Amino acid sequence: MPSQDLVPLDAPAAADPHQRLIQALRERDVILDNAGVGIVFVKQRVIMRCNQRYADIFGYADAAELLGGSSVDLYPDVQAFKRLGAEAYPVMATGQRYKTEQRMKRVSGGLFWASLTGCLIDPADPAAGSIWIVDDIDEQKRAEAELHSITAEQQLILDHSMVGIVFLRGRRVTRCNRAFETLFGYGPGELDGSSSRQWYLSDADWELAGQRCYEPFAAGRAFEGEMLLRRKDGSPLHCEVRSKAIDAQDLSLGSIWITMDITARKNAELALVAAKQELEQLVQQRTRQLSETVQALEQKVREQREAEAHIQQLAHFDALTGLPNRLLLDQRSQQALDIARRQGEPLALLFLDLDHFKNVNDSLGHRVGDELLKLLAQRLTAALREQDTVARLGGDEFVLLLPGTDAQGAARVAAKAMELATKPFQIERMELTVTPSIGIALHPGDGADFETLCRCADIAMYRAKQGGRNGFRFFTGEMQAQSLRALQLENALRRALERDQLWLCYQPQICMSSGRVIGAEALLRWSHPELGPVSPAEFIPVAEASGLILAIGEWVLRSAVRQLRQWLDGGMPALTLAVNLSSVQFRHADLPSLVSRLLAEAGLSPGLLELELTEGVAMVDPLGAIAVMNDLHERGVRMAIDDFGTGYSSLNYLKKFRANKLKIDQSFVRDIGSDPDDKAIVRAIISMARSLEMRTIAEGVETRDQLDFLRAQGCDEVQGYLFSRPLPAEDFRAFVTAYRPDVATGRTACR
């Protein structure tokens, strides 16, 4: 750039030329360094001079880095440079400045938008070079592009929206879409700049709209509501209106309104309201008529039902006691017998007759006798189950029909009926006491039909009278004896726990491989002072039938784990304690939590307890058994299948049982020395258990031959008289202390 271009016009003419040159250079440098845009001097495509702003724009740290470089490198490519030159130099050659916007390239390679303004130093001599002013407008271009996109999207929404949209400023239209114009009946652009007053019915409506809408605008909220407006032709127009201020902080910027025609809906609503009112009037009128008719019909229905109920009562129920009569008893008995035959269940029929009841009627009158019969009927009904039936045949004869009841259950009901009948009756300030005689017949043993059972029960009742009255008799003597024994055992067993008549003994369990005592089976015993020792095979079924087994079973578990705790505290090596579970215990929902609670009380590891469950009980409800076993297994308690082989097990279920051990029943062990079938069964059980990864234990081992066979087949554990009888706790401790692992030589002495 010639230095004279930078010399002030008012410089002194007499100044020294050298000083003027220095001054001009200084002024040039100040201009370049403080310019807010990039300035560059280019000659023959070579950068001769530029300021720091120019270097910053293109990403150079120092302007000196650009000097001597080619200006072509600052363009996206050579073609872009040539295009610019072809457009710019014809303009610049005329002495004019050329201005354009061009994509340029930074030193990093990134492209950006720049504003370029160029001019030739000497239009007459293009080789003298050119000066270019460059500004970075990349952010500005991006903002413009984004604004254009938003504006285009907004216009698309306005042009294609199915609802009317209008922008108001000062309550005048600044812009609206075609849908809004069409909705109100105006042509394109006809509303531009007009007041919103023209689509309101009145000035008052227009003012009210301003109050309703602009107040929420100021609070930054939107307005939503319905308005009655008008079209250009003056016709009314129901609209749903939604509006909001463009900027709640500056309401002068205006608001946007969205309107939708709901005239058809409003007209339909008005028509519906009118139709509803008319219908309600008709309904009220018709309702009054129907109400009168219904009341008359209901009265007739009540009278009919009362008549039918009275007839039904007379036909099927005893007029005195309200109990079922002979006809209804016959119907119920047929149903109960059909169910009993299909399901193979027992059924009992009791015939009850009051002893010397005729004396009550003769001495005190029939009124007292009838009252006594009604009170007895109430007592019997309250004592029976819902599925049971007590009926009056006439006089002082009653029949009790008990589905699902065996001899033992019938004996209990008979005893309860006798207790209720002999309890004094209070009638007209008199205390009366009567005794009953009861006969019992059982299905199917005593008869397959109602008549036969009635006849047998009647005969048994007369036998009870012949035997001294005030008692009950079964139709057969054998059942009578059995029921009396069961009733005796049940009564005695109810007091056995509190009187300390129950106790536990323990039979050692021996490991076949090591010969050591590794466990004990806890066995329940009952010694009665009058009945003597009672076999578990006899009293356990009684305990299960009477419900006593739950309390007894809990006592057995608690006593067994406490005993094991005492043995361990006394220094005895750890062993597994096996306890039998009854079917009632196993099906009780509280069993797993009870076991965990008792183990926690005794401070024992769950792995030291092994619960034995018979194969038959497990297969009654296999899925339920699996669930309980899984629960116990998760708690760490071991499970064993007792008496295995005596029932029928599905291998599909057996493999799902979370049992650790199969217990071979002693009925198979007893004759394995001589019975090939027993040998085959035992061999199969051991093989199957091994394939299921379960251990086996044989009970009832009494001879060396039995032991040798079991060892040869791979049986894991044994117990039986060959080693020891079941022992009291202290004797068991002594046995374990004195025992030596000599299974290999065989122990034959009974303990």
PyMOL commands that set and color helices and strands:
alter all, ss='L'
color gray80, all
select helices_A, chain A and resi 3-6+17-34+52-57+63-65+71-74+78-92+126-128+138-160+178-184+196-199+203-218+251-253+263-316+326-343+357-364+366-383+407-422+450-466+477-493+536-546+549-569+583-587+591-602+606-608+615-620+622-634+651-654+666-669+676-691+704-713+729-738
alter helices_A, ss='H'
color red, helices_A
select strands_A, chain A and resi 38-43+46-50+98-105+111-120+130-136+164-169+172-176+223-230+236-245+255-261+347-354+389-394+397-403+425-427+430-432+436-443+471-474+502-511+517-528+532-534+576-580+609-614+638-644+661-664+695-698+717-718
alter strands_A, ss='S'
color yellow, strands_A
deselect
rebuild
show_as cartoon
